[in-house]
């Protein structure tokens, strides 16, 4: 199939990217002590600079909210300096890179965070999975419900993280409002059972996300800010009683913010919830729409050519193929990813996938 549509330039808010093959954010647990990005992460991201846009992995905005045992942060000077080396390496190869800002919410085990109980909109634990630890998988903790008066400090943490991302040389930021982490927990009524200004109807459940977007957009122009959502994904025990209505409401509200893009996980990772959220989002969001989950190059090309979406974020394909855009252009065979090394340590399954060179 002709993949011309994937290689059309795209205006992404404040700048143009050369292709529509984005790298999805992928947690890889390769940060060094103190959740600091090191040389290995520099090599990994620089290898993938041919992406139209790299969306770097979920990154902690506040200390003490680790959901994976070796993910990066953006709250310390050492982390900013580490990320600066990453962005410099990507830019030296002509790439663009956004940082995904994240709070793990109830997915943050106490064993990773000095015994601190995780927080969430409601005191409901994750029950359909266990957390990855160096000693194997362990059950998730029961979180405590955040008080309304604690929420402004978390919003301020996102703002400070946005400032640090700018210092670290990123081209923009993505707010992680997907996959059952804190913002998504507020968005979906299966995890948010609270009353008051942050619970109940959709406009209240989205208040937390909108406050964060307002805060970070005082640091970055909104056209350098993206948002990732996953209305259907049941990962981390997530459900919503009407995911299409939630997706539609978000699309209408976010459309007025003139963002860089809206990044939508179109399906359920666990295959438990089904529906079409892309069609109502496309109808109500006039900005750049990025879709993710399970695309082949052929399907991605067709979806872009037919204007269903504007770009595709590839996950495991980019994990295993550091030169994914050239491979697609040349119809070259793709390396197959090794799941056993997704969350391991060191270069194996990280920086040692071969390129077509």
N, C-alpha and C positions, 0 to 999 in steps of 0.2 A: 504493500500500500504506500501511496505517496504521503509523506509526513510533512509537507510544506507548511501546513498550519502551525505545527509545533515550532517552526523556526521563523515565524513572523515576529518582528520586534513588538514590544508591548509597552505602552506608557503606564508606569506604575506610580501613580501619585506624582512625586516630585522628579522622577527621572524615567529614562527608558531602559528596558532590559532587552538583550539581544534574542532571547528565545523564551518559550512558554513552558519549558521543562524545569520546574522548581524542585528543590530538594526539601522534602518534608522534615520537620523537626523530629529527631530520633535520639532518645535517651540511650547512651552507650556506656555510662559508668566508667569513664576513663579520666575523670578529673583527679588531680593530685591532692595531697594532704591539705586540709583547709578549704576543700572544694574549689581549688585553683586550677584553671586551665593551664596545661603544660605543653611541652614541645610535641608530644604525640598528638594532641588535639590540633595543634597548628598544622601538622602534616596532613591529618585527616581532612580538615576543611579545605586546605589549599589544594589537595588532590581533586576536589569536587567543584572548583571554581568555574567550570564551564556551565554550571547551572545558570538559568536565567536569573534565579534568586536562590541563595541558600537561606533557609530559615533554621537558625541554630537551635540546638536542643533546649528543652525546658530548663530554665535557670532560676534558682531561688532568689526571690527579691528580699527575703528577710532571713537572718540567721536563726537557726533552731527550727527550721521547717523542711528538713530533709525527708524525702519520700523514697529515694534510692540512695544506696550507701556511698556512691562516689559520683554524684552529679555536680555540676558547677554551680557557683553562686555569682552574684553581681553586687554584693553589699560591702565588700572589703576592698581596700586599696590593692592588695595582692591579686585579687580576682580581676579587678579592672586592668591591672598591668598584664595579667595573663591573657585576658581577652584581647587586649590591644595587639599583642603579638599575633593572635589569630586573625584579626581583621586586617592587619598589615600584610600578612601572608596571602590572604584571599585577594586583597586589592592589588597586590603585586602581580597577580595572575589575571587581572582584569575582571574579577568577580564582584558581585554585590552580596551583602549579607545582613540579615535582620536578626535580632536576638529575641527569642521567645521568653517573655517574663511570666513567672509562675509562682503560685502558692499551692502546695500540695493538699491543704485542708486535712480531711479525715484520713487521707492516705499516708500521713506522716507518722510512722511508728514511734512510740516512746523510746524504744531501744536505740534509735538513731539520733535522738534529740535530748539526751541527758535525762531521760525519764519523764519529760513533759508530755502531758496528755494532749493529743491532737485536738484541733478545733474544727467546727463545722457549723452550718446553719442550724442543724438539729442533731440531737444525740442519737444518731443512727450509724451503726458500724457497717463497713464493707463486709459482705458475707459470701460473695460469689467467687472470691479469689483469696490468695495469700500473698504477703509481701516477699519479694526477693531479698535475702540477706546472705552475707558471706557463709553462713552456716545452714543454708537451705531456706525453704519457704516457711514462713511463720504466719499465724493468724493476725489480722488487723485489730488494733485497739478500738474500744468504744470511745468516740470523741465527746467532748463537751460542747454544749451550744454556746456560740459566741453571743456576748451581750451587744446590744445596739451601740453602746458607748465605746466598744473595742474596735468597731469597724473603721472609724476614721484613721486609726494608727496603721491599719493594713493598707488603706488607700494611700496614705503618706509613704508607706514602704514601696509601693509600686512607683510613685512619683520619684522617689530617690533612686530607685533602680533604673528608671528611665534616664535620669541625669547621669548615672554611672555608665549606662550603655552609650550615651553620647560621648562621654570622656574616653570610652574604650574604642571609639572609632567605627561603630556600627552605622549602617546606612539607614536604619530604622528599627522599629520594634514590632513584635507581635504579642498581643495579650492572649494568654492561654485560657480560654473559657470553655474547654472541652474535657472529655475523658474522665469525668468524675472527680476532678480536683476542685479547689475551693470555689472558684467563680461558677463553674458548672453546677456545683452542689446547690448554690443559691438559685440558679436558673431553673432547675427542673424540680417539679413538685414531688417526685419520688424521694428526694433527699431533703427538700425544704418543707418542713411542716410548721414553721414558726408563724406567729402572728406579728402584727405591727408593720412598720414601714418597709421591711425587707422580706415579708412573707405574704402568702395568699395569692392574689391575682398576678398575672404576668407582669404588669407594669411595676409591681412591688418587687417581684423576684429578680427583675433585671436592673433594679436600682443600683446594686453593688457594682455590676459591670459598668454601668454608665458613669458612676462616680469615678471609677478608676480611669475610664477613657477621658473624662474631663480633666483629671489630674495629670495624666501623662501628656495630654495634648497641650498643656501649658509649658511643657518642656520641648516636645517635638511638634512641628506642624502636623495636623491630623493626617495630611497626605503622606506622612512617613510612618503611620501607625496602622497595623493590621490587627484583625481579630480572628481567632480560630474557634469554631463551635462544632458540636457533635450531637445534634438533637436526638439521633436514633441510637447512639452507641450505649450498650448496656454494661460495658467494662466498668469495673469498680462499683458494681451494684446500682447502676443508674437506670432510672425510668422517668418518663413523663406521661401524664394522662392524655396529652394531646400534643405530640411533638411537631406536627405540621403547623398548628396554631402558634406554638412558640417560635418556630423557625420563621413563619410569616411576620409575626410581630417584630422580631429582631431585625429582619431584613428591612422593614419599613422604617424602624427607628434608626438603624445604623446608616441607612441611605442618606439621612440628613447631615451626617457628620463629615462627609467628604474624605473618607479614609483612603489609605493606599489600596486596601483590598479587604474582602471578606473571604476567609478560608473555611470551607465546609467539609467535614467528614461525612460523606454521603450515605454511609451504611453503618451497620452494627458489626463491630469486630467479632462478636460472639454469635451472630446470626439469629438472635432471639427476637429482635424488633425489626419490623419491616415498614416501608413507606417511601414516598417520594417527597423529599424536602427540597431538592434542587429546583424543581419547577416553580413552586411558589416563591422561593428566594430569588430566582432569576427574574420573576415577574415584578418583584417589589424592591429589588436592589439594583440600581443603575450603575454602580461602580464596578471595579474589577472583581470578578468572582473566580476564586481558585477552588478547585475540587480535589479530593483525595480519597483513596482507598480502592485498591484493586484494579486500577487502570492498566491496560496494555497500551503500548504506543499507538496501535491502530485505533483503539477506542478513544484514546485521548485526542488524536488527530481529528476523528470524526466529530467529537463533542465540541471541539473548538471551532472547526470549520462550519458547523451548523449553529454557532453562537449560543449553545447551551451554557457554556462556561468560557472563561478567557485564558485559563492556564491550569495545568495539573501539577500537583505536588506528589512526586514519587518518593516512596519510603524505602522498602527493602531493596528495590531495584537500584536506588542510588547508593545504598549501603554496600552492595556487592559490586557495583560498577562505578568506580570513581569518575570515569569518563562517559557517563551515560548519554549525554547529548551527541557526541561524535559517534558512539555506537549505534544510536537510533538513526542518525543521518546516513550511515554507511550500511545499515541493515546487518550489522555484525552480531555474532552470537553474544548472549548475555551470560556473565558469571552467575552462578546460583548462590544465594546467601546461605550461611551456616548458622542456624538459630542457636546452636550450642555456644557460640561466641558473642551473641548480641550483648550480654551484660557481664562478660568476663573482664579480664584486665590485659594490658599489654597490646602489642601490635597484631597478634593473631586474630583474624577475622575483623580487623579494624583498618589497618593501613596496608595490609599485604595482599589485597585483591588485585589481580593484574589488570593493567590497562591494555588497550589494543596496540599500543606502541611496543 
